[in-house]
Amino acid sequence: MMMNFKKNQNNAVCSMDCKNCPNGASQPNPMDDPMFEKSIAMLHNWVMLEAIREDHPKERIVMVILPGAGGELLTEDGSRDIFEDVYDEMEADLVADGELLLHYDKSDVIETDRTRYLLGAAEVSEIDQNGNECSINLFYALERTIDYVNENLTVVSIGGELVPALRLI
């Protein structure tokens, strides 16, 4: 019988591949780390941003998010197609310490215990240093959007059913 001997992180020799080794052989899977997941999302969004910028250099780029379903980078025209008739009447809130502008259909908002929750889609754009709405064009704005969604994503109970929602602050 052949034994496979390995050194664990404490330099001890062990013949077992035990996931819960008391000698420290068990190594956490880096892909289980939430920061790894965020890094992959950031990389994906950065690639998408560059592709959209190349194809539509003069159009404003926004992110459309849906609580519980993630987000997608689009041109402003692509966002208009999603929101159709309500686009021009959407509400807008400054979020993420005034660095992002969140547009949403006010009929998708509920209020409980003096907290407002968004149940539907929203368009996110960046606010520049002069306070003007602009295209999402920096890696930092993508990260800020992902952080804002992760910090405010929750569930609310509607008729006994749990529904993903974004807390509006």
C-alpha positions as CSV (number, residue, x, y, z in Angstrom):
1,M,0.0,0.0,0.0
2,M,1.4,3.4,-1.0
3,M,0.9,6.4,1.3
4,N,1.0,10.0,0.2
5,F,2.8,12.1,2.7
6,K,2.3,15.9,2.7
7,K,3.5,18.8,4.8
8,N,0.8,20.9,6.3
9,Q,1.0,24.6,7.1
10,N,2.8,23.9,10.4
11,N,5.4,21.8,8.5
12,A,4.2,18.6,10.1
13,V,4.3,15.5,7.9
14,C,0.9,13.8,7.6
15,S,-0.4,10.9,5.5
16,M,-4.1,12.0,5.7
17,D,-6.0,14.5,3.7
18,C,-8.3,15.6,6.5
19,K,-10.4,18.7,6.0
20,N,-10.5,19.3,9.7
21,C,-6.9,18.5,10.6
22,P,-5.9,19.7,14.1
23,N,-2.4,20.3,12.8
24,G,-3.5,23.0,10.4
25,A,-3.6,21.0,7.1
26,S,-7.1,22.3,6.4
27,Q,-6.8,25.3,4.2
28,P,-9.7,27.6,3.5
29,N,-10.9,27.7,-0.1
30,P,-10.1,31.3,-1.3
31,M,-13.1,31.1,-3.6
32,D,-15.4,31.0,-0.5
33,D,-14.1,34.4,0.5
34,P,-16.7,37.2,-0.1
35,M,-13.8,39.5,-1.2
36,F,-12.9,37.0,-4.0
37,E,-16.5,37.1,-5.2
38,K,-16.5,40.9,-5.2
39,S,-13.2,40.9,-7.1
40,I,-14.6,38.7,-9.8
41,A,-17.7,40.9,-10.0
42,M,-15.5,44.0,-10.3
43,L,-13.4,42.5,-13.0
44,H,-16.4,41.4,-15.0
45,N,-18.0,44.9,-14.7
46,W,-14.7,46.6,-15.6
47,V,-14.5,44.5,-18.8
48,M,-18.1,45.2,-19.6
49,L,-17.6,49.0,-19.0
50,E,-14.6,49.1,-21.4
51,A,-16.6,47.2,-24.1
52,I,-19.5,49.5,-23.8
53,R,-17.3,52.5,-23.8
54,E,-15.6,51.3,-27.0
55,D,-18.9,50.6,-28.8
56,H,-20.7,53.8,-27.5
57,P,-18.0,56.4,-26.8
58,K,-20.4,59.3,-26.5
59,E,-23.3,57.7,-24.6
60,R,-23.7,57.9,-20.8
61,I,-23.1,54.5,-19.1
62,V,-25.3,53.5,-16.2
63,M,-25.8,50.4,-14.1
64,V,-29.2,48.9,-13.7
65,I,-29.7,46.9,-10.5
66,L,-32.5,44.7,-9.3
67,P,-32.5,43.7,-5.6
68,G,-31.6,40.1,-5.3
69,A,-30.6,39.7,-9.0
70,G,-27.5,41.8,-9.4
71,G,-26.7,44.5,-11.9
72,E,-25.9,45.2,-15.5
73,L,-24.0,48.0,-17.2
74,L,-25.9,49.6,-20.0
75,T,-26.0,52.8,-22.0
76,E,-28.6,55.3,-21.0
77,D,-30.7,54.3,-24.0
78,G,-30.5,50.7,-22.9
79,S,-31.8,51.7,-19.5
80,R,-34.6,53.7,-21.1
81,D,-35.7,50.5,-22.9
82,I,-35.9,48.7,-19.5
83,F,-37.9,51.4,-17.7
84,E,-40.0,52.4,-20.8
85,D,-42.8,54.7,-19.9
86,V,-41.7,55.6,-16.4
87,Y,-38.2,56.7,-17.3
88,D,-38.9,60.4,-17.4
89,E,-40.9,60.4,-14.2
90,M,-38.5,58.4,-12.0
91,E,-37.5,59.5,-8.5
92,A,-33.9,60.1,-7.7
93,D,-31.9,59.8,-4.5
94,L,-28.3,60.6,-3.8
95,V,-26.7,57.5,-2.2
96,A,-23.3,56.3,-1.1
97,D,-22.3,59.6,0.6
98,G,-23.5,61.6,-2.4
99,E,-21.3,59.8,-4.9
100,L,-24.0,57.9,-6.8
101,L,-27.5,58.9,-8.0
102,L,-30.2,56.2,-7.8
103,H,-33.2,56.6,-10.2
104,Y,-36.2,54.3,-9.6
105,D,-39.9,54.1,-10.2
106,K,-41.7,55.4,-7.0
107,S,-44.4,52.7,-7.4
108,D,-41.7,50.1,-6.6
109,V,-41.1,51.6,-3.2
110,I,-42.7,50.6,0.1
111,E,-42.3,52.1,3.5
112,T,-42.4,50.3,6.8
113,D,-41.2,51.6,10.2
114,R,-40.1,54.9,8.6
115,T,-37.7,53.0,6.3
116,R,-38.2,53.0,2.5
117,Y,-37.4,49.8,0.5
118,L,-37.0,49.5,-3.2
119,L,-38.5,46.3,-4.6
120,G,-37.9,47.0,-8.3
121,A,-35.1,47.9,-10.6
122,A,-33.0,51.1,-10.3
123,E,-30.6,53.0,-12.5
124,V,-27.3,54.1,-10.9
125,S,-25.1,56.8,-12.3
126,E,-22.1,58.6,-10.9
127,I,-21.9,62.1,-9.5
128,D,-18.8,64.0,-10.5
129,Q,-16.7,66.4,-8.4
130,N,-18.9,69.3,-9.5
131,G,-22.1,67.6,-8.4
132,N,-23.3,66.7,-11.9
133,E,-24.7,63.4,-13.0
134,C,-22.3,61.6,-15.3
135,S,-21.5,58.2,-16.8
136,I,-20.1,55.5,-14.6
137,N,-16.6,55.6,-15.8
138,L,-14.2,54.8,-13.0
139,F,-13.4,51.5,-11.3
140,Y,-14.1,53.3,-8.0
141,A,-17.7,54.0,-9.0
142,L,-18.2,50.4,-9.9
143,E,-16.9,49.3,-6.5
144,R,-18.9,51.9,-4.7
145,T,-22.1,50.7,-6.5
146,I,-21.4,47.1,-5.5
147,D,-20.7,48.1,-1.9
148,Y,-23.8,50.2,-1.7
149,V,-26.0,47.3,-3.0
150,N,-24.3,44.8,-0.7
151,E,-24.7,47.0,2.4
152,N,-28.4,47.8,1.7
153,L,-29.7,44.5,0.2
154,T,-32.2,42.9,2.5
155,V,-35.6,41.1,2.4
156,V,-39.0,42.4,3.4
157,S,-42.1,40.3,4.2
158,I,-45.0,41.1,2.0
159,G,-48.1,38.9,2.6
160,G,-45.9,36.4,4.4
161,E,-43.5,36.1,1.5
162,L,-39.9,37.3,1.8
163,V,-39.0,39.6,-1.1
164,P,-35.5,41.0,-1.9
165,A,-35.3,44.7,-1.4
166,L,-32.9,47.5,-1.4
167,R,-33.0,49.8,1.7
168,L,-33.1,53.4,0.5
169,I,-31.1,55.6,2.8
